[in-house]
Amino acid sequence: MIDVIQSWWHSEDIISPIPGRIIRQVTDFYTDENIIPFNISSFFVELKVRSRFKGNELEFIQKNDSHKKENNLIFINLGNLQDWPSSCDDETLKHVRTEVEYIDIAPVLEEVNFLKVLKTSYSTSFIINEYIQPEFQLTVPLGMKLKLKNNTSTNTTNSNYNNDCNFVEMLMEEEINNESSFTQLSLEKGTFQMYFDKKHKYYFLIDEKSYGAILASMNDSKTNLKSIQVYYNIVFQNRYWLVSLFPILLIVSGLLNVFSNPIENLSNFNLSGIIIFISFLTFFYSLIRDGYELPINKKFILATILISGFVILFPQFIKSILI
């Protein structure tokens, strides 16, 4: 017997060097078996399975799921069941809590780009295909945040559910008599946000009515809860727009200096300009080293930094070319 009691989902998006998503799924089971089948709905790498009871890694074997070709099926070896605590309801069953972590290398992600130089935002989604606790977590890339949007009603199967959260939309997919229907789920207002390793991390709660609908679907023999689909949009923080545009401002200010002064008044040793240039170059390098995402292509920003440096360091040369 294997009875899934609850599951927590932790998702972290990766944009560069290639798109990906780190998934951590913590699941509670009641079981009297030491081999647990577990579905992972993605193409993945770096799969790790841990015991949340002792913290040690658990052995597993990966096999294809012939019934669900889009899924990967792994079998987790729990080892000696006597090492696990007994369940609260039945002493013959053991309470098992596992943590499965992997990198999804094919996330559903749509970027908004302009001429492959300017990247304004991206929209994405992921699917929860098991019974979920009323809370889940999202972590976004460095330099980015969840996009605010207006609370507008969405035409869904059940219009009683209104999305109270400004960030995330959730749809519950159910199957009745081989026909799928979608119900919009609501999230509690006032989601909690914190910084985790300089990244924005968001905690969400599914509201009581929507969570009741999930439980009802799980317990209804006529209904098959296929999945819960989570949609959200990510944009850049305002300060990193300023960082991306600052080298262009340096070029403009340097050219204004060239055009507004006669050549004999221009000095090739502009101490304040050199300090600003070196400081920004050092700052930009630290952002690249730490893995920050920027709205303008990093190679383009580097090119504008070098151009601005040339304009600042050699105004007399530029003036002589222009006149």
N, C-alpha and C positions, 0 to 999 in steps of 0.2 A: 504494500500500500504506500502510495506517495500522494500527499495532500499539500498543495501549495497554499500557504496561509496568507502571505503578503510579500510585496516586492517594492523596493525603492530604486528609483532611477536617477543617475547622475550623468549628465551629458556635458562635454566640453568640446567646442568647435575649434578646428585648426584650419587656417587659411593657407599659410605658406610653410615650407616650400611647395607643398602640394596639399589640396583640400583633404580633410579627414575629420574624424570625430572620435574622441575618447569616450567610451561607454563604461560605466561601472554600475553593475546591477547587483544589489544585495537582496537575497531571497530567503524567506523562512519556509521550511518544510516540516511536516510531521510525517515520519516514515518508519518502516521496519525493514527497509531494504538498504543495502550498502552501495548500490549502483543507482545513480540518479540521472535520467535522461534530461537534457537541457537544450532548448532551441535558441540559436542565435541567427537573427534575420539580417545578415549582411555578409559582405566580403570583408574578411578581417585578418589582422596580423597581431602579433604580440599578445596572444591569449594567455591569461593567467587565471587560475582558480585558487581561491584561498578559503580557509576556514575562519569565520569570524568568531569562533569559540576559542580557538587556540592561536590563531594568527599564522599557522603554517600553510604552505602551499599544498594543494590536493592534486593527485594524479587524475588525468582524464584521457579519453580516446575520442578522436573525431571521426564521425561517419556521416555519409549523406543521408538525408531524410527522403525516402522514396515517395512519401505521401505529400510532402511540401518541398518541392524542388527549389524554391527560393530560400529555404532555410538550411542552416548547417546544424547538425545534431551532434552534440558531444555527450559522452557518458562520464559522469564524475564519480570517482571511487572515494567513498567516505571512510574507508578503512574499517577499523573495529567500531561497531555501533555503540559498544559499551563506553566508549570515550565521550559520547555525546550525552547531554542532559536529557532526562525524560520529559515528555510533553506534559502540559498542565491537565489535559483531558483524559489521557489514557497512558498508564505507565508502561504498556507494552510498546508504545511508539516513542521515538526519539525526536527531540527538537533540534533540527539542523539549520544552521544559518551559513550560507555560502556567499562569497563575493566573486563575481565573474567580471573581469576587466579585459577589454580588448580595444583595438583601434579599428574603427570602420573606415576602410579606404575608399568607399564609394558612397559618400553621403549625398542626399538630395539637396543640392545647393545651386542657387541661381544668382550670379553676380550681375550687377548693373554697371556696365563699363562704357566709356566714351573713348573711341579711337585707341583702345588698349593702353592709354596713358592715365586716364582718370577713372578711378573706381569709387563709386559713391556709396554703395551698400550691397547687401546680399540678403536674399530670403531663403529660408531653409525649413526643413521639417524632419521629424523622425517618428517612428512607430513603436508604441508600447504594445506588445502582443501578449501580455499576461496581466493577471490581477495586480493592481497597483495600490500602494498606500495613498492617502489623500495628498501627500506632498511629493514634489520632485524638484530637481535642481538643474540650473543651466549656468554654464560658465562660458563667457565670450572671449574672443582673442584680445590680446593687449592692444590698447588704443581704441577699442570699439565699445558699443553699448547697445542695449535693446532699444528699438525704435518706438517712440510714443506714437499712438494713433488715436483717433476719435472713437468713442464707443458708438458703433453703428450696429443696428440689428442685421442679422444674416438670415436669409431664408434657409431654414433647415427643416428636417422632418418634424421636430418638436419645437414650436415657437415659444414655449414657456421658458426656455433657457436663454438667458441673455449674458453675453460675455462681459463681465464686470471688470476684467483686467485689461489695462491699456497696452499690454505687451504681447500676450500670447493667446492664440485661439486653439481650442481643442475640440475635436470631433470624435464621437464614439461610433464605430461601425459595428452594426449588428446584422445578423443573417436570420431571417424567418422564412421558412418554406423556399429556401434557395434564392431568396431575393434580399439584397443588401439595402440597408437604410442608415442614414447618418443623423446623429443627434448632437447638437452643439452643447458642450459642457461649459460651465461657468467657473471662474477662479475667484478666490476671495480678494477683495480690495486690499490695498496696502501691502503688496508683496515686499518681502524683506530683501535688502541688497547689502552686500558687504564686499570688501576687497580681499582677494585670495591670491597671494603671490603677484600683486599688482594688477590682477585681472578682476573684472566685474563678475561677481557670482550672484545669481538670483535664486531665491527660494520661493516656491509657489505652493499654495494650498488649493485643492479642488473643493469647491463649496459643498455644504452638507447635502443640498438637494441633488446636485450632480453626482456626488459620490454615492448617494443612495441609488441613483439610476444604474451606476456601474454594478453595485452589489445585487440589485434586482435582476440585471441581465445575467450575472454569473450564476444566480440561483434558479433561473427560469429554464426548465428543461426544453421549452419550445424555442428558446432564443439562443443563438450562438454568438457570444461576444468575440468578434474577429480581431479587433484592434482598437487602440486609442491613438489618434493621429494628432501630433503637436506641431503647430505652425508658428513661426515668428520671423521678425525682420531685424537685421543688425545694421547699424550705421556707425560712422566714425565720430569720436568725441570731437567737439569743436576745436580744442587746443591743437589737435593734430592736423586739422585743416590749416591753421595758422603756421604750424611748423613746415608744412609742405609748401606753402606759398611764400615763406620768408625769403628764400634765395632769389625769387623773382623780384621782391621788393628791394633787395640789395642791388640787383642789376639796374632797376629803374632809378634808384637814388644815385648810384654811381654814374649813370648816363646823364642825369640831370646836373651833376657836378661837372661833368665834361662839357656839356653844352652851355652852362651858365657862366663859365669862367674862361678867360683868355688862356692860351696855352702857357704863357710865361708865369701865370699864377698857379698852375697845377703842379702838385708835388707828387713824385713817385713814392714818397714815404709818408703815407697817411696812417699815422699810428692808431688812431681810433678805429679806422676802417679795418686795419689789419687785425686788431684785437677782436672786433665783432666777427670777422670772417673766420679766424682760428677757433673762436669760442663756439660758433655755430657748427663748424665742421666736426669738432670734438663731440658736441651734443648729438649731431646726426649719427655719428659712428656709434655712440652709446645706444641709441634707439635700435639701430640695425643689429648690434651685438645682442641686445636683450630680446629681440624678436617682435618688436612693435609693428603693427600694421599701419600703413599710411595710405591716404586716398590717392595720392599721385605716385606713379611708378617710381621706385627707389632709384633706378638708373637715371631717370629723367631729372629727379631732384639732385642727384650727384652731379649731373652735367650742368645744371643751373648754378650749383655751388661753385664749380670750377670757373664758369663764365663770370660769375659775380666777383670771384677772387681776382680774375684777370683785369676786370674793369676797375676794381679798387686799387690794385697794385700798379697798374700801368696806364693811368689816365692820359699822360702826355702822348704816349704812343697811339692810343685810340683817337685822341684829338688830331694828331698829325695825319692819320689816315682819312679822317672825315673832312678835313679842310683842304 
